[in-house]
C-alpha cells in the first residue's frame, strides 16, 4: 500500500483513530473516568462531533492521565470518528 495515494492515506488515518498503535497498547486507568471525562466522551460519541477532543485531553490530564499516547491522540488534528480508541476506552467500549 502506497500512502502517496490520498485515499489510502485517509483510510490509514481512520484506522489509526479507531485502533490506535497496535505495537504500543495503552493501559487505560479506570481512575481517569471522572464524571467530566465520561460526559465529554459520551457527548462526542452521541453527536459524532469530536471537536471537543482537546478538551477531553485536558479533562483526562486533570483526572491524572499521564499517557502521552492518549493525550497526544486527543490533541491531534484527527480526524476522529465514532469508534475512536480513546473515546471508546473512556466509555468502556474496548
Secondary structure, 3 states (H helix, E strand, C coil): CCCCCHHHHHHHHHHHHHHCCCCCCCCCCHHHCCHHHHHHHHHHHHHCCCCCHHHHHHHHHHCCCCCHHHHHHHHCCCCCCCCCHHHHHHCCCC
